[in-house]
């Protein structure tokens, strides 16, 4: 990856925390950081008579203040700002075409706010052409400014593996690369469908054989990445239950949760599934959504 880390910024707590997370990630990945603000969508409390000039001025102040704070911590960071006169969602989707990573602020435990309040919706995550990460303002897994370090017990990159095969490669690559950068463990999660309780009831050796087969499939999917990243500790996590519940339980001590979604050929066909929705709203750490074919 050589494109910038792009973060949407509106000055709200979630977007500022997202900017700090993005700055650390850009520094670790040796990538430039782009702070992006759309002045056409914010602020809503400015009287209409002041119009565009006030919005541009406020946007410029937000960018300058955050840029100064980040560069005080990350002096060598290649950081640029961009004030755009287009819809925030479209600006981010356009940036995702060349970005290595897109970062959004999120309320968590509720609807996503986006980097401009009310203008970013789940379709940005559904249509972004690069991995997209959501970050909450109060996230214990994230260093926030100068006042709060990241929780020391967050040492895992949790990746949900829905299916073994080529489709899982982009998200496993993202998870292992992130773990390598941060000295973290990878926890690869595979949820066994509840329907398997009918075909493979949890009694005796038959059940053990079924779960052994599933562990084998997951191990086969992880084998190339274990070989490529031999220094990374990997946990195979296979459990029965609803996929969202299994993933959220596994993410309890995660520093990042990684999910995959299929690329969509048209803005009219995007859709995020229930597992992604649950993770984005309730995971106790940042969530990365990685597009794949």
C-alpha positions in Angstrom: 0.0 0.0 0.0 1.3 3.4 -1.0 -1.7 5.6 -1.0 -2.5 7.9 2.0 -4.4 7.2 5.1 -7.5 9.4 4.8 -9.5 10.5 7.8 -12.8 12.5 7.7 -12.7 15.3 10.2 -15.4 17.7 11.5 -14.0 18.6 14.9 -16.4 16.4 16.8 -14.9 14.1 19.5 -15.3 10.9 17.4 -13.6 12.4 14.4 -10.7 13.8 16.4 -10.1 10.4 18.0 -10.3 8.9 14.5 -7.6 11.4 13.4 -5.3 10.4 16.3 -5.8 6.7 15.4 -5.2 7.4 11.7 -2.0 9.4 12.5 -0.6 6.5 14.5 -1.5 4.1 11.8 0.0 6.3 9.0 3.2 6.7 11.0 3.5 2.9 11.6 2.8 2.1 8.0 5.1 4.9 6.7 2.2 6.4 4.7 1.1 10.1 4.3 -2.0 11.2 6.2 -4.7 13.3 4.7 -7.2 15.2 6.9 -10.4 15.8 4.9 -13.2 18.2 5.7 -16.3 19.0 3.7 -17.5 22.5 4.5 -20.7 22.1 2.5 -22.3 19.9 5.2 -21.3 21.5 8.4 -21.9 23.3 10.8 -25.7 23.3 11.0 -25.8 25.9 13.8 -24.4 28.7 11.6 -27.1 31.2 10.5 -27.9 30.9 6.8 -26.8 34.5 6.2 -23.2 33.7 7.0 -23.3 30.9 4.4 -20.2 29.6 2.7 -17.5 31.9 4.1 -18.2 31.0 7.7 -18.3 27.3 6.9 -15.0 27.4 5.0 -13.4 29.4 7.8 -14.6 27.0 10.5 -13.5 24.0 8.4 -10.0 25.5 7.9 -9.7 26.2 11.7 -10.6 22.6 12.5 -8.1 21.3 10.0 -5.3 23.6 11.2 -5.9 22.9 14.9 -5.9 19.1 14.4 -2.9 19.2 12.1 -0.8 21.2 14.7 -1.7 18.7 17.5 -0.9 15.7 15.4 2.4 17.1 14.2 3.4 17.9 17.7 3.3 14.2 18.5 4.3 12.9 15.1 6.8 15.4 13.8 8.0 13.3 10.9 4.5 12.6 9.6 3.8 13.5 6.0 0.5 15.3 6.8 -1.7 17.4 4.4 -5.2 18.8 4.8 -7.9 19.3 2.2 -11.0 21.4 2.5 -13.6 20.2 -0.1 -16.8 21.8 -1.4 -18.6 18.6 -2.1 -20.8 16.2 -0.1 -18.8 14.5 2.6 -19.8 11.0 1.7 -18.9 11.5 -1.9 -15.6 13.1 -0.9 -14.6 10.1 1.1 -15.7 7.6 -1.6 -13.7 9.5 -4.2 -10.7 9.5 -1.9 -11.0 5.7 -1.3 -10.0 5.1 -4.9 -6.4 6.0 -4.2 -6.2 5.7 -0.4 -4.6 2.8 1.5 -7.0 3.2 4.4 -10.1 5.3 5.1 -10.9 6.3 8.7 -14.3 7.5 10.1 -15.5 8.6 13.5 -18.3 6.6 14.9 -20.7 7.0 17.9 -20.7 3.3 18.5 -23.6 1.6 20.2 -25.9 3.4 17.7 -25.9 4.8 14.2 -22.7 6.0 12.7 -22.3 9.7 12.8 -19.6 10.0 10.1 -17.1 12.8 9.8 -19.7 15.4 9.1 -22.7 14.9 11.3 -25.7 13.5 9.4 -23.9 13.2 6.0 -22.1 9.9 6.3 -24.1 6.7 6.3 -23.4 3.0 6.2 -23.2 3.2 2.4 -19.7 4.7 2.7 -18.6 1.5 4.3 -20.5 -0.5 1.8 -19.0 1.3 -1.3 -15.5 2.3 -0.2 -12.8 0.9 -2.5 -10.2 0.5 0.2 -10.3 -0.8 3.8 -12.4 1.5 6.0 -12.0 1.8 9.8 -14.5 3.2 12.2 -13.3 4.6 15.5 -15.3 5.7 18.6 -14.5 8.8 20.7 -14.4 6.8 23.9 -12.7 3.7 22.5 -10.4 2.2 25.2 -8.3 0.5 22.5 -7.3 4.0 21.0 -4.8 6.5 22.2 -6.7 9.8 22.4 -4.6 13.0 22.2 -2.2 13.5 25.1 -4.6 12.6 27.8 -5.4 8.9 27.4 -3.1 6.0 26.3 -4.6 2.9 24.7 -5.5 0.2 27.1 -2.5 -2.1 27.7 -4.6 -5.3 27.6 -5.6 -4.8 24.0 -3.2 -7.1 22.2 -5.2 -8.9 19.5 -6.2 -8.3 16.0 -9.5 -10.1 15.7 -10.5 -11.2 12.2 -13.8 -12.9 11.2 -13.3 -15.6 8.6 -16.7 -16.4 7.1 -15.3 -18.6 4.4 -12.0 -20.2 3.6 -10.6 -19.5 0.1 -9.6 -16.6 -2.0 -12.3 -14.3 -0.7 -10.7 -14.3 2.8 -7.2 -13.4 1.5 -7.6 -9.5 1.6 -8.9 -9.4 5.1 -6.4 -11.9 6.4 -3.6 -9.9 4.7 -4.9 -6.8 6.4 -5.2 -8.5 9.8 -1.7 -10.1 9.7 -0.1 -6.9 8.4 -1.7 -4.9 11.2 -0.6 -7.5 13.8 2.9 -7.3 12.4 3.0 -3.5 12.7 1.7 -3.5 16.3 3.3 -6.6 17.7 -0.1 -8.1 18.3 -1.6 -11.6 18.2 -4.1 -12.6 15.5 -7.4 -14.2 16.6 -9.1 -15.8 13.6 -12.8 -16.3 14.3 -15.0 -18.8 12.6 -18.6 -19.2 13.8 -20.4 -22.5 13.3 -24.0 -22.0 12.3 -26.7 -22.7 14.9 -28.2 -25.1 12.4 -25.2 -27.4 12.9 -26.7 -28.3 16.2 -29.3 -30.2 14.3 -27.1 -32.0 11.9 -24.2 -32.3 14.3 -25.6 -32.3 17.9 -23.1 -31.6 20.6 -22.8 -35.2 21.8 -20.0 -37.7 21.6 -17.4 -38.1 18.9 -19.6 -37.1 16.0 -19.6 -33.5 17.3 -15.9 -33.6 17.9 -15.3 -34.7 14.3 -17.4 -31.9 13.0 -15.6 -29.2 15.0 -12.3 -30.8 14.1 -13.2 -30.5 10.4 -14.0 -26.8 10.9 -10.8 -26.2 12.7 -9.0 -27.8 9.8 -10.6 -25.6 7.3 -9.7 -22.5 9.3 -6.2 -23.7 9.8 -5.8 -24.3 6.0 -7.0 -20.7 5.3 -4.5 -19.4 7.9 -1.5 -21.6 6.8 -0.1 -19.2 4.1 -0.3 -16.3 6.4 1.4 -18.1 9.3 4.2 -19.0 6.8 4.5 -15.4 5.6 4.4 -14.0 9.2 6.1 -16.6 11.2 6.7 -14.4 14.2 3.0 -13.7 14.8 1.1 -15.7 17.4 -2.2 -17.0 15.9 -5.3 -18.3 17.8 -7.8 -20.4 15.9 -11.2 -19.5 17.4 -14.0 -21.8 16.4 -17.3 -21.5 18.3 -21.0 -22.4 17.8 -23.6 -19.6 17.9 -24.8 -16.6 15.9 -21.9 -15.2 14.0 -22.3 -11.7 15.4 -22.4 -12.9 19.0 -19.3 -15.1 18.4 -17.4 -12.2 16.9 -18.3 -9.7 19.5 -17.4 -12.1 22.3 -14.0 -12.8 20.6 -13.4 -9.0 20.2 -13.7 -8.3 24.0 -9.9 -7.7 24.3 -9.2 -6.7 20.7 -7.3 -3.7 19.5 -8.9 -4.0 16.1 -11.7 -6.2 14.6 -11.4 -7.0 10.9 -14.4 -8.0 8.7 -14.7 -8.6 5.0 -17.5 -7.5 2.5 -17.9 -8.1 -1.1 -17.3 -5.4 -3.6 -20.4 -4.0 -5.2 -20.7 -3.2 -8.9 -23.1 -0.3 -8.4 -24.0 2.2 -5.7 -27.6 0.8 -5.9 -26.5 -2.7 -4.9 -24.4 -2.1 -1.8 -25.4 -3.8 1.4 -23.7 -4.6 4.7 -24.8 -7.8 6.4 -26.0 -8.2 10.0 -22.6 -9.3 11.3 -20.9 -6.1 10.0 -23.8 -4.0 11.3 -23.4 -5.6 14.8 -19.7 -5.1 14.9 -19.8 -1.5 13.7 -22.4 -0.6 16.4 -21.2 -2.7 19.3 -17.6 -3.9 19.0 -15.4 -2.6 21.9 -12.6 -1.5 19.5 -12.1 0.0 16.1 -13.6 -2.0 13.2 -12.1 -2.4 9.8 -14.3 -3.4 6.8 -12.2 -4.8 4.0 -13.6 -5.1 0.5 -12.9 -8.3 -1.5 -14.1 -10.0 -4.7 
